[in-house]
């Protein structure tokens, strides 16, 4: 008796589904976890598709829709991937959520090793899944959370010092070293929100995307790159909420044109005054950056030695990240000791492009 067309179609659909399931097992696709389970007849266990155990032969594998179906068929859960519990993705999400709550509740941010130990996994694995799920490292998450607390505290506490300690900084000196990276300006200016300051600004286009140029009557306070003009303006407003922001006029357009021209042709001279604000340490770093010759690069360690603080390479990196005046204060010319490009506030692609047009690559 010949099979009906309907039965043939159903058989083909099952075979196609099984082929897709087998492909997920071969690729150890985590996205398939919980959608189906597979059991190995020779071992008597069933697993998630992403299980890291040695792959079984295809002819020994059976597929099940639920874990209960596999157990009713006489198979026991794998001790490696634990398919009778939450999926790895769910477990990792719970681990990261628990870590975030711990970071937020701690007066002093817990170390990576402590977080990993509490989570029951290695430091390397914890760091990787935390960054994959949140998009940032545990340290960056802790810094961001403390930044949020310090912003709120500066508006509520009667002194800056109290706000610093309430936010979890156990040293006011350490906070002031990072203050511009955290707040976008020194605490006093953040607290008064730029009261009494008039800032002119304008948005323009250049080969690196959208550029915002802002200046006080003393000089340039910001040169920022981005892709969204509205977001750039909002960031400027966030830095100076109480300042009077004014759109550029014909005279200011000349300043913007000069900045854009310098971005496009860094060989030309930049002779506009700057009004970039930061701690004394940051100012020393930024001054050292402006002394790096066109077409050359320097490492963080070299800059640290140049400013007379050879052990401050990491602090130099933070000062580079706090720079508000792109290109004019050439933090893009600072690379790792092995010559490789490291992070850049406005993206590695822009950093590489700048170094190429300057002849440093």
C-alpha positions as CSV (number, residue, x, y, z in Angstrom):
1,X,0.0,0.0,0.0
2,X,1.4,3.3,-1.0
3,X,1.6,6.0,1.7
4,X,-0.8,8.9,1.2
5,X,0.5,12.3,0.2
6,X,-0.4,13.7,3.6
7,X,1.6,11.1,5.4
8,X,4.6,11.7,3.1
9,X,4.4,15.4,3.8
10,X,4.3,14.8,7.6
11,X,7.3,12.4,7.4
12,X,9.3,14.9,5.4
13,X,8.5,17.6,8.0
14,X,9.6,15.4,10.8
15,X,12.9,14.6,9.0
16,X,13.5,18.3,8.3
17,X,12.9,19.1,12.0
18,X,15.2,16.4,13.1
19,X,17.9,17.6,10.7
20,X,17.6,21.1,12.2
21,X,17.8,19.7,15.7
22,X,20.9,17.7,14.8
23,X,22.5,20.8,13.3
24,X,21.8,22.7,16.5
25,X,23.6,19.8,18.5
26,X,26.6,19.9,16.2
27,X,26.9,23.6,16.6
28,X,26.1,23.4,20.3
29,X,23.6,26.2,19.8
30,X,22.5,27.7,23.1
31,X,19.5,29.2,21.5
32,X,18.0,25.7,21.1
33,X,18.3,25.0,24.8
34,X,14.8,24.4,26.2
35,X,13.2,24.1,22.7
36,X,14.1,20.4,22.6
37,X,16.3,17.8,24.3
38,X,18.3,14.9,22.9
39,X,19.0,11.5,24.4
40,X,21.8,9.1,23.7
41,X,20.7,5.5,23.7
42,X,24.2,4.1,24.4
43,X,24.6,6.1,27.6
44,X,21.1,6.4,28.8
45,X,21.3,10.2,29.4
46,X,19.6,13.2,27.9
47,X,21.1,16.7,27.4
48,X,20.6,20.2,26.2
49,X,21.5,20.8,22.6
50,X,24.5,23.0,23.8
51,X,25.9,20.3,26.1
52,X,29.7,20.3,25.9
53,X,29.9,16.5,26.3
54,X,31.5,14.5,23.5
55,X,29.1,14.3,20.6
56,X,27.2,11.0,20.1
57,X,26.8,9.2,16.8
58,X,23.7,10.4,15.0
59,X,22.1,6.9,14.9
60,X,22.2,6.7,18.7
61,X,20.3,10.0,19.2
62,X,16.7,10.5,20.0
63,X,14.8,13.8,20.2
64,X,12.3,14.9,22.9
65,X,10.2,18.0,23.2
66,X,10.4,18.1,27.0
67,X,12.7,16.8,29.7
68,X,9.7,14.9,31.2
69,X,9.3,13.1,27.9
70,X,12.9,12.0,28.0
71,X,12.6,10.8,31.6
72,X,9.4,8.9,30.8
73,X,11.3,7.1,28.1
74,X,13.8,5.9,30.6
75,X,16.6,8.4,30.2
76,X,18.3,10.3,33.1
77,X,19.6,13.9,33.1
78,X,23.2,14.6,32.1
79,X,25.3,15.7,35.1
80,X,27.3,18.1,32.9
81,X,24.6,20.3,31.4
82,X,21.9,19.5,33.9
83,X,18.9,19.6,31.5
84,X,16.4,19.0,34.4
85,X,17.2,22.5,35.7
86,X,17.0,26.0,34.2
87,X,18.7,26.5,30.8
88,X,22.3,27.8,30.9
89,X,21.1,31.1,29.6
90,X,18.6,31.4,32.4
91,X,21.2,30.3,35.0
92,X,23.7,32.9,33.6
93,X,21.1,35.6,33.7
94,X,20.3,34.8,37.3
95,X,24.0,34.8,38.2
96,X,24.5,38.2,36.6
97,X,21.4,39.6,38.2
98,X,22.6,38.5,41.6
99,X,26.1,40.0,40.9
100,X,24.5,43.3,39.9
101,X,22.5,43.5,43.1
102,X,25.6,42.7,45.1
103,X,27.6,45.4,43.4
104,X,24.8,47.9,44.0
105,X,24.5,47.0,47.7
106,X,28.2,47.0,48.5
107,X,29.9,50.1,49.9
108,X,33.1,49.0,48.3
109,X,32.7,47.3,44.9
110,X,33.5,43.6,45.2
111,X,36.4,42.2,43.3
112,X,36.1,40.1,40.2
113,X,37.4,37.1,42.1
114,X,34.8,37.6,44.9
115,X,31.9,37.9,42.4
116,X,33.1,34.8,40.6
117,X,33.5,32.8,43.8
118,X,30.0,33.7,45.0
119,X,28.6,32.7,41.6
120,X,30.4,29.4,41.7
121,X,32.3,29.8,38.4
122,X,35.8,30.8,37.3
123,X,36.7,34.5,37.1
124,X,37.4,34.3,33.4
125,X,34.0,32.6,32.7
126,X,32.1,35.0,35.0
127,X,33.8,38.1,33.4
128,X,32.8,36.8,29.9
129,X,29.1,36.0,30.7
130,X,28.7,39.3,32.6
131,X,29.9,41.4,29.7
132,X,27.9,39.3,27.2
133,X,24.7,39.9,29.1
134,X,25.1,43.4,30.4
135,X,27.3,44.8,27.6
136,X,29.9,46.1,30.1
137,X,32.5,44.6,32.5
138,X,31.8,44.2,36.2
139,X,34.2,47.0,37.0
140,X,32.4,49.3,34.4
141,X,29.1,48.4,35.9
142,X,30.2,49.3,39.4
143,X,31.7,52.6,38.1
144,X,28.5,53.4,36.3
145,X,26.4,52.7,39.3
146,X,28.6,54.8,41.6
147,X,28.5,57.6,39.0
148,X,24.7,57.5,39.2
149,X,24.8,57.7,43.0
150,X,27.4,60.5,43.0
151,X,25.2,62.5,40.5
152,X,22.2,62.1,42.7
153,X,24.2,62.8,45.9
154,X,25.8,66.0,44.6
155,X,22.3,67.5,44.2
156,X,21.2,66.4,47.7
157,X,24.2,66.3,50.1
158,X,25.3,69.4,52.0
159,X,28.9,68.8,51.0
160,X,30.8,67.3,48.1
161,X,32.9,65.2,50.4
162,X,29.8,63.6,52.0
163,X,28.4,62.8,48.5
164,X,31.6,61.2,47.5
165,X,31.7,58.8,50.5
166,X,28.0,58.1,50.4
167,X,28.5,56.9,46.8
168,X,31.0,54.3,47.9
169,X,34.3,56.0,47.2
170,X,36.6,55.2,50.1
171,X,39.0,58.0,49.0
172,X,38.1,61.5,47.9
173,X,41.5,61.6,46.1
174,X,40.6,58.6,44.0
175,X,37.3,60.1,43.1
176,X,38.8,63.5,42.1
177,X,41.2,61.6,39.9
178,X,38.3,60.0,38.0
179,X,35.8,62.9,38.4
180,X,35.8,64.2,34.9
181,X,35.3,60.7,33.4
182,X,32.4,60.1,35.8
183,X,30.7,63.5,35.8
184,X,32.0,65.2,32.6
185,X,33.5,68.0,34.7
186,X,34.9,68.8,38.1
187,X,32.5,68.2,41.0
188,X,32.0,71.9,41.8
189,X,31.0,72.7,38.2
190,X,28.8,69.7,38.1
191,X,27.0,70.6,41.3
192,X,26.2,74.1,40.1
193,X,25.5,72.7,36.6
194,X,27.4,75.4,34.8
195,X,25.5,78.3,36.5
196,X,26.5,81.6,35.0
197,X,28.3,80.1,32.0
198,X,27.3,80.9,28.4
199,X,28.1,78.1,26.0
200,X,27.8,78.5,22.3
201,X,27.6,75.3,20.2
202,X,27.0,74.0,16.7
203,X,26.6,70.7,14.9
204,X,28.4,70.0,11.7
205,X,29.4,67.1,9.5
206,X,32.8,65.8,8.8
207,X,34.5,62.6,7.4
208,X,34.2,61.0,10.9
209,X,30.5,61.6,11.2
210,X,28.6,64.2,13.1
211,X,30.7,66.7,15.2
212,X,29.6,69.0,18.0
213,X,31.8,72.0,18.8
214,X,31.0,74.0,22.0
215,X,32.9,76.9,23.5
216,X,32.7,79.5,26.3
217,X,34.1,83.0,25.9
218,X,37.4,81.6,27.1
219,X,37.8,78.8,24.6
220,X,36.7,75.4,23.3
221,X,35.0,73.2,26.0
222,X,34.0,70.3,23.9
223,X,34.6,68.6,20.5
224,X,32.6,65.5,20.3
225,X,31.9,62.9,17.6
226,X,28.8,60.9,17.1
227,X,26.1,59.7,14.7
228,X,23.1,61.3,16.4
229,X,23.1,65.1,16.5
230,X,20.3,65.2,19.1
231,X,22.1,62.9,21.4
232,X,25.3,65.0,21.2
233,X,23.3,68.1,22.2
234,X,21.6,66.2,25.1
235,X,25.0,65.1,26.4
236,X,26.2,68.7,26.4
237,X,23.0,69.7,28.2
238,X,23.6,66.9,30.8
239,X,27.1,68.2,31.4
240,X,26.0,71.8,31.8
241,X,22.3,71.7,32.9
242,X,22.3,75.2,34.3
243,X,24.5,76.9,31.7
244,X,23.0,79.1,29.0
245,X,23.3,77.2,25.7
246,X,23.2,79.2,22.6
247,X,23.3,78.2,19.0
248,X,26.2,79.3,17.0
249,X,26.2,82.5,14.9
250,X,28.2,83.5,11.9
251,X,31.3,84.2,14.0
252,X,31.0,80.8,15.7
253,X,30.6,79.1,12.4
254,X,34.1,80.2,11.6
255,X,35.3,78.5,14.8
256,X,33.5,75.3,13.8
257,X,35.0,75.5,10.3
258,X,38.4,75.8,11.8
259,X,37.8,72.7,14.0
260,X,36.5,70.7,11.1
261,X,39.4,71.8,8.9
262,X,41.8,70.6,11.6
263,X,40.0,67.2,11.8
264,X,40.3,66.8,8.0
265,X,43.8,68.1,7.7
266,X,45.7,67.7,11.0
267,X,48.8,69.0,9.4
268,X,47.4,72.5,9.6
269,X,47.9,74.5,12.8
270,X,45.3,74.7,15.5
271,X,45.5,78.1,17.3
272,X,42.1,78.4,19.0
273,X,42.1,78.7,22.8
274,X,40.9,75.8,24.9
275,X,38.7,75.9,28.0
276,X,38.9,72.1,28.8
277,X,38.4,71.5,32.5
278,X,39.7,68.7,34.7
279,X,41.8,67.8,37.7
280,X,45.4,68.9,37.9
281,X,46.5,65.3,37.0
282,X,44.3,65.3,33.9
283,X,45.5,68.7,32.8
284,X,49.1,67.4,33.0
285,X,48.2,64.3,30.9
286,X,46.3,66.4,28.3
287,X,49.2,68.8,28.0
288,X,51.5,65.8,27.4
289,X,49.2,64.5,24.7
290,X,49.4,67.8,22.9
291,X,53.2,67.4,22.7
292,X,53.0,64.1,20.8
293,X,54.2,65.0,17.3
294,X,52.0,64.6,14.3
295,X,52.5,61.1,12.8
296,X,53.7,59.6,16.1
297,X,52.2,57.7,18.9
298,X,53.0,57.1,22.6
299,X,52.1,54.5,25.1
300,X,50.2,55.1,28.3
301,X,53.4,54.2,30.2
302,X,55.5,56.7,28.2
303,X,53.0,59.5,29.0
304,X,53.1,58.5,32.7
305,X,56.9,58.7,32.7
306,X,56.8,62.0,30.8
307,X,54.6,63.6,33.5
308,X,56.9,62.3,36.2
309,X,54.6,59.5,37.5
310,X,55.9,56.3,36.0
311,X,53.4,54.0,37.9
312,X,50.3,55.9,36.7
313,X,49.7,54.3,33.3
314,X,46.2,53.3,34.3
315,X,45.4,56.8,35.6
316,X,46.7,58.1,32.3
317,X,44.3,55.9,30.4
318,X,41.4,57.2,32.5
319,X,42.5,60.8,31.8
320,X,42.5,60.0,28.1
321,X,39.0,58.6,28.5
322,X,37.9,61.8,30.2
323,X,39.1,64.0,27.4
324,X,36.3,66.2,26.0
325,X,38.2,67.8,23.1
326,X,38.6,65.2,20.4
327,X,41.6,65.5,18.1
328,X,42.7,68.9,19.5
329,X,43.8,67.0,22.7
330,X,45.0,64.0,20.7
331,X,44.2,61.1,23.0
332,X,43.9,59.0,19.8
333,X,47.7,59.1,19.6
334,X,48.0,57.0,22.7
335,X,48.3,53.2,22.2
336,X,49.2,50.2,24.2
337,X,52.8,49.3,25.0
338,X,52.8,46.7,22.2
339,X,51.7,49.3,19.7
340,X,48.2,47.9,19.4
341,X,45.2,50.2,19.4
342,X,43.3,50.4,22.7
343,X,39.9,51.9,23.5
344,X,38.9,55.3,22.2
345,X,36.0,57.3,23.5
346,X,34.6,57.9,20.1
347,X,35.3,54.4,18.7
348,X,38.3,52.4,17.5
349,X,37.3,52.9,13.9
350,X,37.7,56.7,14.3
351,X,41.0,56.3,16.1
352,X,42.4,54.1,13.3
353,X,41.2,56.6,10.7
354,X,42.8,59.6,12.5
355,X,46.1,57.8,12.9
356,X,46.1,56.7,9.2
357,X,45.5,60.3,7.9
358,X,48.3,61.5,10.3
359,X,50.6,58.9,8.9
360,X,51.1,57.0,12.2
361,X,49.8,53.7,10.8
